[in-house]
Amino acid sequence: MGASYVTPELCYDPASPCRYARDYAAVASLAARLLARNATATRDSVAVAARAANATEGLKSCLQLYDGIVPALEWAAGSVAAGRAYGAARELMQATQFTQRACAGMVGAEMPRENGGFVTMATVAHAVLSTSVPKTELLGFVYKG
């Protein structure tokens, strides 16, 4: 999937579910699920910061962006897990990368650190879903030829 996207460091924990993903469908489902979880955690961190008495309008606007993408990414994770809508999920994952940039631009230094991690996971998930897959694998089995 390209050394710049998916490296061994992204799956360093021996107990991590990525160690057990053996085919494209499992890896794609895992990536989509992790992105949805990461978006939820980031949204929650932004929400805490946005509730502070000194929260800026930029931070509140950033929270609105995350409030919008979390349900969309949950849909994408469910669709990929069900083996459908890979193209729509892939495009959504690519678009969500801009959420982090928009928030960083609106909020600046006060942005929670999870925002930076979110763009990394969005890039990885998009890379996984952009990888060419043998047609046989999409049918539920892997060609071992």
C-alpha positions as CSV (number, residue, x, y, z in Angstrom):
1,M,0.0,0.0,0.0
2,G,3.0,2.2,-0.2
3,A,5.7,2.8,2.4
4,S,4.5,6.4,3.0
5,Y,1.0,5.3,4.1
6,V,1.1,1.9,5.8
7,T,4.2,1.1,7.8
8,P,4.9,-1.5,10.5
9,E,4.8,1.2,13.1
10,L,1.1,1.7,12.5
11,C,0.5,-1.9,13.7
12,Y,3.2,-2.3,16.4
13,D,1.0,-3.7,19.2
14,P,1.0,-7.5,19.0
15,A,-2.5,-7.6,20.4
16,S,-3.8,-5.1,17.7
17,P,-6.5,-6.4,15.4
18,C,-4.5,-5.4,12.4
19,R,-2.2,-8.3,13.1
20,Y,-5.1,-10.7,12.3
21,A,-6.4,-9.0,9.2
22,R,-5.5,-11.5,6.5
23,D,-7.2,-10.3,3.4
24,Y,-8.2,-7.0,1.7
25,A,-11.8,-7.0,3.0
26,A,-10.6,-7.4,6.6
27,V,-7.9,-4.7,6.2
28,A,-10.4,-2.3,4.6
29,S,-13.0,-2.9,7.3
30,L,-10.4,-2.4,10.0
31,A,-9.2,0.8,8.5
32,A,-12.7,2.2,8.1
33,R,-13.6,1.2,11.6
34,L,-10.4,2.8,13.1
35,L,-11.1,6.0,11.2
36,A,-14.6,6.2,12.5
37,R,-13.3,5.6,16.1
38,N,-10.5,8.1,15.6
39,A,-13.0,10.8,14.4
40,T,-15.2,10.1,17.4
41,A,-12.3,10.5,19.8
42,T,-11.2,13.7,18.1
43,R,-14.7,15.1,18.1
44,D,-15.0,14.3,21.8
45,S,-11.7,16.1,22.5
46,V,-12.8,19.1,20.5
47,A,-16.1,19.1,22.3
48,V,-14.4,19.4,25.7
49,A,-12.2,22.3,24.4
50,A,-15.2,24.0,22.8
51,R,-17.2,23.9,26.1
52,A,-14.4,25.9,27.9
53,A,-15.3,29.4,28.9
54,N,-12.6,30.9,26.7
55,A,-13.4,28.8,23.6
56,T,-13.1,30.6,20.3
57,E,-15.7,30.6,17.5
58,G,-13.1,28.7,15.4
59,L,-13.1,25.9,17.9
60,K,-16.9,25.8,18.0
61,S,-17.0,25.7,14.1
62,C,-14.4,22.9,14.2
63,L,-16.7,20.9,16.5
64,Q,-19.5,21.3,13.9
65,L,-17.3,19.8,11.2
66,Y,-16.6,16.8,13.4
67,D,-20.2,16.5,14.4
68,G,-21.0,16.2,10.7
69,I,-18.3,13.7,9.7
70,V,-18.6,11.2,12.6
71,P,-22.0,9.8,11.4
72,A,-20.8,9.7,7.8
73,L,-17.7,7.7,8.8
74,E,-19.7,5.4,10.8
75,W,-21.9,4.7,7.7
76,A,-18.7,4.2,5.7
77,A,-17.3,1.7,8.2
78,G,-20.6,-0.2,8.2
79,S,-20.7,-0.2,4.4
80,V,-17.1,-1.4,4.0
81,A,-17.6,-4.1,6.6
82,A,-20.7,-5.3,4.6
83,G,-18.5,-5.4,1.5
84,R,-20.3,-2.6,-0.4
85,A,-19.9,1.1,-1.3
86,Y,-16.1,1.0,-1.3
87,G,-15.9,3.8,-3.8
88,A,-18.2,6.1,-1.8
89,A,-16.4,5.2,1.4
90,R,-13.0,5.9,-0.2
91,E,-14.1,9.3,-1.4
92,L,-15.5,10.2,2.0
93,M,-12.3,9.2,3.6
94,Q,-10.3,11.4,1.2
95,A,-12.7,14.4,1.9
96,T,-12.4,14.0,5.7
97,Q,-8.7,14.7,5.5
98,F,-9.6,18.3,4.9
99,T,-11.5,18.5,8.2
100,Q,-8.2,18.4,10.1
101,R,-6.7,21.1,7.9
102,A,-9.8,23.3,8.2
103,C,-9.8,22.9,12.0
104,A,-6.1,23.7,12.3
105,G,-6.7,26.8,10.2
106,M,-9.7,28.0,12.1
107,V,-8.4,27.2,15.6
108,G,-4.6,27.3,15.5
109,A,-2.4,26.4,18.5
110,E,-5.4,25.6,20.8
111,M,-6.4,22.6,18.7
112,P,-6.4,19.3,20.6
113,R,-3.6,17.0,19.5
114,E,-6.0,14.3,18.4
115,N,-6.8,16.4,15.3
116,G,-3.3,15.7,13.9
117,G,-3.7,12.0,14.5
118,F,-7.0,12.0,12.7
119,V,-5.5,13.1,9.4
120,T,-3.0,10.3,9.6
121,M,-5.7,7.7,10.1
122,A,-7.8,9.3,7.3
123,T,-4.8,9.1,5.0
124,V,-4.2,5.4,5.9
125,A,-7.9,4.5,5.5
126,H,-8.0,6.2,2.1
127,A,-4.8,4.5,1.0
128,V,-6.2,1.1,1.9
129,L,-9.5,1.6,0.1
130,S,-7.6,3.0,-2.9
131,T,-5.5,-0.1,-3.3
132,S,-6.2,-2.3,-6.3
133,V,-7.8,-5.5,-5.3
134,P,-8.1,-8.7,-7.3
135,K,-11.7,-9.3,-8.4
136,T,-11.6,-12.8,-6.8
137,E,-11.0,-11.2,-3.4
138,L,-14.0,-9.0,-3.7
139,L,-16.1,-12.1,-4.3
140,G,-15.2,-13.4,-0.9
141,F,-12.2,-15.6,-1.6
142,V,-8.6,-14.9,-2.4
143,Y,-6.8,-16.2,-5.6
144,K,-3.6,-18.0,-4.4
145,G,-2.2,-18.4,-7.9
